[in-house]
Amino acid sequence: MIGDSIRVGYQAAVAEALAGVAEASGPPDNGGDSANVLEHLTQWAISDPPDVVHVNAGLHDIKRAFDSMQRRVPLDQYRRNVEAILARLINGTSAKVVWANTTPVNQKWHHEVKGFDRFEVDVRDYNRAAVEVAFRLGVPIDDLYGAVMAAGRDGLLTADGVHFTEEGYRFLGKAVADRILTLFPSL
C-alpha cells in the first residue's frame, strides 16, 4: 500500500483483515503528495513489485495556505502525476493496481486546528480527475471517499477534520481489504 498518513493509519487494519490470505505492507513513510509518490515509486513498488499495489495521493496535493486560492499541486499537474504513477505501475510491474480515492475532510474542523486549509470541493475535484485517469487506464477504484461518507464522515474523523479515530481506521482497513478481495478473489 502506498499513500498518505490516512494509509499509514489503516495499514495495520488491512494487514489484520488479510491475515492468512495475503501480506499487506507499505513503506513506513507518509507518501505525501502525488509528486512525492511518483518520485519514490521505484523504491516503494517497482524495484520489488508486490502482487497488488493499492495507491492513493491527494490530501497533500490540495493543501492551501490560509486565504489562498493556490493548492500545493495544481489540478492539471495532479492529473498528470496520477497518470504517470499508474502508467509506471502498469508498465513497470506485473502487479494488479488499485487507485484509492482521497478520503473526505471536514473543512471547518480542519481550518480551526491546522495551519492551512483543505476544502471538500478540492477533494471531490481531485478525486474526479483521478477516477477519469484510472478509468482510461483500466485501473479499478477503491472508493474510500464514498465509503466514509456513507458511514458518517464526522463520526469517524478526529477533531483535525482529516485524520480518523481508531474506529475510523478499522473501518477503512476493512473497506480496503474487502475491496482487494472483491477485485482479486484468487489471492
C-alpha positions as CSV (number, residue, x, y, z in Angstrom):
1,M,0.0,0.0,0.0
2,I,1.2,3.5,-0.9
3,G,-0.4,6.7,0.3
4,D,-0.5,9.4,2.8
5,S,-1.0,9.4,6.6
6,I,-4.5,8.0,6.2
7,R,-3.0,4.9,4.5
8,V,-0.4,4.7,7.4
9,G,-3.4,4.8,9.8
10,Y,-5.3,1.9,8.2
11,Q,-2.5,-0.3,7.0
12,A,-2.4,-2.4,10.2
13,A,-6.1,-3.0,10.0
14,V,-5.7,-4.1,6.3
15,A,-2.9,-6.5,7.4
16,E,-5.1,-7.9,10.1
17,A,-8.1,-8.3,7.8
18,L,-6.0,-10.1,5.2
19,A,-4.0,-12.3,7.6
20,G,-3.8,-15.8,6.3
21,V,-4.8,-14.6,2.8
22,A,-2.2,-12.0,1.8
23,E,0.6,-10.0,3.4
24,A,-0.3,-6.3,3.5
25,S,2.6,-3.8,3.8
26,G,3.8,-0.5,2.7
27,P,6.6,2.0,3.2
28,P,6.8,3.4,6.7
29,D,6.9,6.9,5.2
30,N,3.9,9.1,4.6
31,G,3.6,9.2,0.8
32,G,2.8,12.9,0.8
33,D,1.6,14.5,-2.4
34,S,1.4,12.9,-5.8
35,A,4.8,14.3,-6.9
36,N,6.4,12.6,-3.9
37,V,4.7,9.3,-4.6
38,L,5.9,9.5,-8.2
39,E,9.4,10.3,-7.1
40,H,9.5,7.3,-4.7
41,L,7.6,4.8,-6.8
42,T,10.6,2.7,-7.9
43,Q,11.7,2.3,-4.3
44,W,8.2,1.6,-2.9
45,A,6.7,-0.7,-5.6
46,I,8.7,-1.1,-8.8
47,S,12.1,-2.4,-7.6
48,D,10.4,-5.3,-5.7
49,P,6.9,-5.4,-7.1
50,P,4.1,-7.0,-5.0
51,D,1.1,-8.8,-6.4
52,V,-1.2,-5.9,-5.7
53,V,-0.5,-2.2,-5.4
54,H,-3.2,-0.1,-3.6
55,V,-2.2,3.5,-4.1
56,N,-3.5,7.0,-3.4
57,A,-2.4,10.6,-3.2
58,G,-4.4,13.8,-2.9
59,L,-4.7,15.1,0.7
60,H,-1.3,16.8,0.4
61,D,-1.9,18.0,-3.1
62,I,-5.0,20.0,-2.1
63,K,-3.3,21.9,0.8
64,R,-3.8,25.7,0.6
65,A,-2.3,28.4,2.7
66,F,-5.0,30.4,4.6
67,D,-6.8,32.8,2.3
68,S,-5.0,31.4,-0.8
69,M,-6.6,30.0,-4.0
70,Q,-3.4,28.1,-4.8
71,R,-3.2,24.4,-4.0
72,R,0.1,22.7,-3.3
73,V,-0.2,20.8,-6.6
74,P,-2.5,22.3,-9.2
75,L,-5.2,20.1,-10.6
76,D,-3.7,19.7,-14.0
77,Q,-0.4,18.7,-12.6
78,Y,-2.1,16.3,-10.2
79,R,-3.9,14.7,-13.1
80,R,-0.5,14.2,-14.9
81,N,1.1,12.8,-11.8
82,V,-1.7,10.3,-11.2
83,E,-1.4,9.2,-14.9
84,A,2.4,8.8,-14.5
85,I,2.0,6.9,-11.3
86,L,-0.5,4.5,-12.7
87,A,1.3,4.1,-16.0
88,R,4.6,3.3,-14.3
89,L,2.9,0.7,-12.1
90,I,1.1,-0.9,-15.0
91,N,4.1,-0.9,-17.4
92,G,6.9,-1.4,-14.8
93,T,5.4,-4.3,-12.8
94,S,3.1,-7.3,-13.2
95,A,1.1,-6.1,-10.1
96,K,-2.6,-5.6,-10.1
97,V,-3.1,-1.9,-9.4
98,V,-5.9,-0.2,-7.5
99,W,-6.4,3.5,-7.1
100,A,-8.0,4.6,-3.8
101,N,-9.9,7.9,-3.7
102,T,-8.9,10.5,-1.2
103,T,-11.0,10.5,1.9
104,P,-13.3,13.4,2.8
105,V,-12.4,16.2,5.1
106,N,-14.4,18.4,7.5
107,Q,-13.0,21.7,6.3
108,K,-14.5,23.7,9.2
109,W,-12.8,21.5,11.8
110,H,-9.6,21.4,9.7
111,H,-9.4,25.2,9.4
112,E,-9.8,25.6,13.2
113,V,-7.0,23.1,14.0
114,K,-4.4,23.1,11.2
115,G,-2.2,26.0,10.0
116,F,-3.5,25.6,6.4
117,D,-6.8,24.7,4.7
118,R,-8.2,21.7,2.8
119,F,-11.5,22.1,1.1
120,E,-14.1,19.4,0.4
121,V,-14.7,20.8,-3.1
122,D,-11.0,20.2,-3.8
123,V,-11.3,16.6,-2.5
124,R,-14.2,16.0,-4.9
125,D,-12.4,17.7,-7.9
126,Y,-9.2,15.8,-7.4
127,N,-11.0,12.5,-6.9
128,R,-12.9,13.1,-10.1
129,A,-9.7,13.8,-12.0
130,A,-8.0,10.6,-10.6
131,V,-11.0,8.5,-11.4
132,E,-11.1,9.7,-15.0
133,V,-7.4,8.8,-15.4
134,A,-7.8,5.4,-13.7
135,F,-10.8,4.6,-15.8
136,R,-9.0,5.4,-19.0
137,L,-6.1,3.2,-18.0
138,G,-8.3,0.3,-16.8
139,V,-7.4,0.7,-13.1
140,P,-10.1,-0.2,-10.6
141,I,-11.1,2.3,-7.9
142,D,-11.4,1.8,-4.2
143,D,-14.0,4.5,-3.3
144,L,-12.9,5.3,0.2
145,Y,-14.5,8.7,-0.1
146,G,-17.9,7.2,-0.7
147,A,-17.4,4.6,2.0
148,V,-16.6,7.2,4.6
149,M,-19.5,9.5,3.6
150,A,-21.9,6.6,3.7
151,A,-20.7,5.5,7.1
152,G,-20.9,9.1,8.5
153,R,-17.8,11.1,8.0
154,D,-17.9,13.2,11.1
155,G,-18.3,10.2,13.4
156,L,-15.1,8.7,12.0
157,L,-12.9,11.8,11.9
158,T,-10.8,13.3,14.7
159,A,-11.0,16.9,15.6
160,D,-8.5,17.9,12.9
161,G,-11.1,17.1,10.3
162,V,-8.8,14.9,8.2
163,H,-7.4,12.0,10.2
164,F,-9.5,9.2,11.6
165,T,-10.3,7.8,15.0
166,E,-9.2,4.3,15.9
167,E,-12.7,3.1,14.9
168,G,-12.4,5.1,11.6
169,Y,-9.1,3.4,10.7
170,R,-10.5,0.0,11.5
171,F,-13.5,0.8,9.2
172,L,-11.1,2.0,6.4
173,G,-8.9,-1.1,6.8
174,K,-11.8,-3.4,6.5
175,A,-13.1,-1.5,3.5
176,V,-9.7,-1.7,1.8
177,A,-9.3,-5.4,2.5
178,D,-12.9,-6.1,1.3
179,R,-12.3,-4.2,-1.9
180,I,-9.0,-6.0,-2.6
181,L,-10.6,-9.4,-2.0
182,T,-13.6,-8.5,-4.2
183,L,-11.3,-7.3,-7.1
184,F,-8.8,-10.2,-6.7
185,P,-10.6,-13.2,-5.2
186,S,-7.8,-15.6,-6.1
187,L,-5.4,-14.0,-3.6
